[in-house]
Amino acid sequence: MISEHQFATHYSSAWREVAPLSDGFWTFENLQVERFAPPLQARAPKGVRAIINEAAFRAFCDLHPVRGKIGRNSVLAALVPRFQDAIDYVSRFSSAPPFEAGDVDDDWRREAGSLVMRLLHFFPGRTPTVLRPQFSGCGLLSACEGDVIEGSCLYEVKAGDRAFRVLDLRQLLTYSALAYASGNLSFTEIGLFNPRTGVAWQRSLEDVCQSISGLRLNDTLSALVEQFSGASASR
């Protein structure tokens, strides 16, 4: 079994077969991102960015259901227990020396707090919202979870200091195909959001499928499901 990240990153032959036009499509789409805020000024060392991003998203998930205005003090309080969770999670995938909750300083907290505030602003909860939506496994893909479904759009949150990549688009399409395979395709749009760089992108899933494969949504997602399910899926 593999993760959605592994399929999006390493199975290039499958993507060439299903979505041969995706690289050209994404070269153009990367110029169409919308800016909603200036880039965030980083305060903490770059080496702890993954921990900060993870803690911020976890705290956002805790605070999002809260009704009414959420102040910065509430955000900072929500981050306190989430830093250790983030450290534990990130350490599973990193060979860097481990951090502890005692290493968290004001720069970490301020930077994470700013990310939480931007997440809460971008996802205000005015339409039905699902946080960390679950997707059933299919074939060689394990069960996994996305970031946010707000209204009719599935969003993936990327908080690195970089532009969006075609791999991010592939990850969204992988989630979409898993939802389609299980009969739970509850969204009609896909999007990317980066609270650190202050940009976002959103498109109709139907339009994306036609643009990258020349096929309609059902045919594109069915072809991806076949790649998940068949022994032909290869790197």
C-alpha positions in Angstrom: 0.0 0.0 0.0 1.1 3.5 -0.7 0.1 7.0 0.3 -1.6 9.7 -1.9 1.7 11.7 -1.7 3.7 8.7 -3.0 1.2 8.2 -5.9 1.3 11.9 -6.8 5.0 12.2 -6.6 6.5 8.9 -7.9 4.0 7.3 -10.3 4.8 9.4 -13.3 3.9 6.8 -15.9 0.4 6.6 -14.5 0.0 10.3 -14.7 1.4 10.5 -18.2 -1.2 8.0 -19.3 -4.2 9.6 -17.5 -3.3 13.3 -17.6 -0.7 13.9 -20.4 -1.5 17.6 -20.6 -1.2 18.4 -16.9 2.3 20.0 -17.0 1.3 22.5 -19.6 -2.0 23.2 -17.9 -0.3 23.8 -14.6 2.4 26.1 -16.2 -0.5 28.4 -17.2 -2.6 28.0 -14.1 0.3 28.9 -11.8 0.1 32.4 -13.3 -3.6 32.6 -12.4 -3.3 32.3 -8.6 -5.1 35.0 -6.6 -3.3 37.0 -3.8 -5.3 37.6 -0.7 -2.5 38.8 1.6 1.2 39.7 1.5 3.7 37.0 2.1 4.2 36.3 5.8 7.4 37.4 7.3 9.1 34.4 8.8 10.4 34.7 12.3 11.3 31.2 13.3 14.2 29.2 11.8 13.4 27.5 8.5 14.3 24.1 9.9 11.2 24.2 12.2 8.7 25.3 9.5 7.1 21.9 9.1 6.4 21.8 12.9 4.9 25.3 12.8 2.7 24.6 9.8 1.4 21.4 11.4 0.7 23.0 14.7 -1.1 25.9 13.0 -3.3 23.6 11.0 -4.2 21.5 14.1 -5.0 24.6 16.1 -7.1 25.9 13.2 -9.1 22.7 13.2 -9.7 23.1 16.9 -10.9 26.7 16.6 -12.9 26.6 13.4 -16.1 25.3 15.0 -16.1 28.1 17.6 -18.8 30.7 16.8 -18.0 34.4 17.1 -14.8 36.4 16.8 -11.6 34.6 17.8 -8.9 36.8 19.2 -5.1 36.3 19.0 -4.9 35.2 22.7 -7.4 32.4 22.0 -5.2 31.4 19.0 -2.0 31.3 21.0 -3.8 29.3 23.8 -5.0 26.8 21.2 -1.4 26.3 19.9 0.0 25.3 23.3 -1.0 21.6 23.2 -0.7 21.4 19.5 3.1 22.0 19.2 3.9 18.7 20.9 1.5 16.9 18.7 3.1 18.5 15.6 6.6 17.7 16.9 5.6 14.0 17.3 4.0 13.9 13.9 6.8 15.6 12.0 9.5 13.5 13.7 8.0 10.4 12.1 9.0 11.7 8.7 12.2 13.5 9.5 15.8 12.4 10.2 16.6 15.8 11.8 17.4 15.9 15.6 14.1 15.8 17.5 12.6 18.9 19.1 10.6 19.1 22.3 7.8 21.4 23.4 10.3 23.3 25.5 12.1 24.4 22.3 9.0 26.4 21.3 9.7 30.1 21.7 7.9 33.3 20.9 9.0 33.4 17.3 7.5 29.9 16.7 4.2 30.9 18.5 3.9 34.3 16.6 4.5 32.7 13.2 2.1 29.8 13.9 -0.5 32.3 15.3 -0.4 34.3 12.1 -0.9 31.2 10.0 -3.9 30.2 12.2 -5.5 33.7 11.8 -5.1 33.5 8.0 -6.6 30.1 7.9 -9.6 31.3 9.9 -10.0 34.3 7.7 -9.9 32.2 4.5 -12.2 29.5 5.8 -14.8 31.5 7.8 -17.3 28.7 8.0 -20.1 30.6 6.3 -20.8 27.5 4.1 -20.8 23.9 5.3 -17.3 22.9 6.0 -15.6 19.5 6.5 -12.2 19.6 8.2 -9.7 16.7 7.5 -12.2 14.8 5.2 -11.6 11.1 5.1 -11.1 9.1 1.8 -11.3 5.3 1.7 -8.4 3.4 0.2 -8.6 1.9 -3.2 -6.4 -0.7 -4.8 -2.8 0.1 -4.0 -3.7 3.4 -2.2 -4.2 3.5 1.5 -7.0 5.4 3.2 -6.1 9.0 3.7 -7.4 12.4 4.7 -7.5 15.8 2.9 -7.4 19.2 4.5 -10.7 21.2 4.0 -13.9 20.9 2.0 -15.7 24.2 2.1 -19.0 24.4 0.3 -18.4 22.7 -3.1 -14.6 22.9 -3.1 -11.9 20.5 -1.8 -8.9 22.6 -0.7 -5.4 21.4 0.0 -3.4 23.7 2.3 0.3 24.1 1.4 2.2 26.4 3.8 5.7 26.1 2.4 7.6 29.1 1.0 7.1 28.1 -2.6 4.8 28.3 -5.5 2.2 25.6 -6.1 3.4 22.6 -8.1 1.8 20.1 -10.5 2.3 17.6 -7.7 -0.2 19.5 -5.6 -2.7 19.3 -8.4 -2.1 15.5 -8.6 -2.7 15.2 -4.9 -6.1 16.9 -5.3 -7.0 14.7 -8.2 -6.0 11.6 -6.2 -8.4 12.5 -3.4 -11.1 13.2 -6.1 -10.6 9.8 -7.7 -10.8 8.1 -4.3 -14.0 9.9 -3.5 -15.4 9.0 -6.9 -14.5 5.3 -6.4 -16.3 5.2 -3.1 -19.4 7.0 -4.4 -18.7 10.0 -2.1 -17.7 12.8 -4.6 -19.3 15.6 -2.6 -17.4 18.5 -4.2 -17.3 20.0 -7.8 -14.3 22.2 -7.4 -10.7 21.8 -6.2 -8.4 24.5 -4.8 -5.0 25.2 -3.2 -4.4 27.7 -0.4 -1.1 28.9 1.0 -1.4 31.0 4.2 2.3 31.6 4.3 2.7 33.1 0.8 -0.8 34.6 0.8 -2.1 33.0 -2.5 -4.9 30.7 -3.5 -6.1 28.9 -6.6 -9.5 27.3 -7.4 -11.1 25.7 -10.5 -14.0 23.5 -11.5 -13.0 19.8 -11.2 -14.8 19.2 -14.6 -12.7 21.9 -16.3 -9.5 20.6 -14.8 -10.2 17.0 -16.0 -11.0 18.1 -19.5 -7.9 20.3 -19.6 -5.4 17.7 -18.4 -6.8 14.6 -20.1 -9.1 15.7 -22.9 -11.8 13.6 -21.2 -14.8 14.4 -19.1 -14.7 14.2 -15.3 -16.1 10.7 -14.9 -13.8 9.3 -17.5 -10.7 11.0 -16.0 -11.4 9.9 -12.5 -12.3 6.4 -13.7 -9.0 6.1 -15.4 -7.2 7.1 -12.2 -9.2 4.5 -10.3 -8.0 1.9 -12.8 -4.4 2.9 -12.0 -5.0 2.5 -8.3 -6.7 -0.9 -8.8 -4.6 -2.5 -11.5 -1.2 -4.1 -11.4 -0.2 -1.8 -14.3 0.3 1.2 -12.0 4.0 1.7 -12.1 6.6 4.3 -11.6 
